């Protein structure tokens, strides 16, 4: 009698295992629900300043802005009234101001927009001068 019970228990367990496998095989996987990121800043900084140094420990450039807002959906930073000072190793600094700017993901460049003004002082290589534009793209790590 115990052999019949053992065989019955094994048959029931095998039937349950087979039924579970068959049922799970027919199910379609459900993708995790995630809401799309909206174009809203995840953080803002007032009176922002960033200074980048070169390999020798000298200033390479300094970027300031009245406000910085970072957007995680496209990993961009939007600046209000940015002011960029670039310090070449063998020359005078170049000053660039504008109404706004966008720094894309990677922070290798900056897109200045609206009343862009670039000023460079005189040095041994040239007289310097002022450039005005509506838009300007600057490669930061060149």
N, C-alpha and C positions, 0 to 999 in steps of 0.2 A: 504494500500500500504506500509506503514511503517513496518507492520508485515512481509511482504514478503521480504523486504530488510534486516530486522534483521535476519530472518531465513536463507536467502542466505549468509549473512556475517558469521553467526555462522557455516553454512555448509562448507564454503570455509576455515575458520580457522581450523575447525576440520579435513578437508581433508589435509591441509598443515601440521598440527601437526602429523597426522597419517603417512603421506608420509615421513616426517623428521625422525620419529621414525623408520620406516621400512628401510629407507636408511642408517641411522647410525648403525642399528643393523647388516647390511650386511657388514660393513666396518671392516677390520682387523686392530687392533691397530698397530701403527708403533712404534717400539722401538726407543728410543732416540739414536742418533748416537754419539758414543764416540770412539775416537781412543785409541787403547791399549797403555798403558804406555811403553815407551822404556826404556831400561836400560841406562839412562843418569842421571848424578847427577843433583839434583835440587839446591844444594849449596855445596860449598867447603870452608874449613877453613885452612889457612896456620898457622903453628906453634900453633897447637891446644893443649890446656891444660884443663883438667877437674879434679876437686878434689871432692871426695865424703867423707862426714863425717858420723860417727856413731851416735847412739842415745845420747852419752855423749858429743858430740861436738868435738871429736878427729878425726884426719884423718883416714879414712878407707883405701882408696887408691887414688893414683894420676895417671892419664893416660895422657901422652903427645904423640904428633906425629908431624912429619914434615908437613903432610897434612892429612886432613880428607875430604872424599867425601861421601855425603849421596845420596842414590838411593831410590826414592819414590816408584818404582814398587814393590820392595820386602822389603822396609823399613830397609835396611842394611846400615851400615857405613863402609867404607873401609879406613884403615889407612896405611900411608907410614911411615916406621921406627918408630913403636910404642915403647914406653917405659913405663912400668907399675911398680909402686912401691906400694906394699901392706904393710900396717902397722897393724900388729896384736896387740891386746891390751896388751898382756903379752910376747912379744918377739921382735926380731930384724926384720927390714923390709926385704922383699923379692923383689929383682929387676929382672924384666924380659924384655928382648929386643928381637926384631926380625926385619926381613926385611919388613914384612907387616902383617896386621891383618884384620879380619872382625868381626864387632859387629852386630849380628842379631837383629831383632826387639825385643824390650823389654830391651835390654842392660843388661841382666842378666849374660852373658858370653862373652868371647872374644876368637876368634880362631887365635892364633899366627902362622905365617908361615914363613919358610925360615930362617936359621941360628938362631934358637931360643936359647937364653942363659938365664938361671935362676941362680941368685947368691943370696946366703943367708949367712950372717955373723954368727960367732960363738956366742953362748949364753950359759946359764946355762944348757939348755937341750941338746945341741949338738955342734959339731965342725963347722957346716955350710958346705958350699961347692958350687960347680958349676955343673949344669946340662946343657947338650947341646942336641938339638933335631931338627928335620926338621919341626915338627908341635907340637902344644900344645894347649889344650883346658883348659881355666881357668874360673871357676865359680866365678863371681865377688862378689856376695852378700851372700857368705857362711860364 
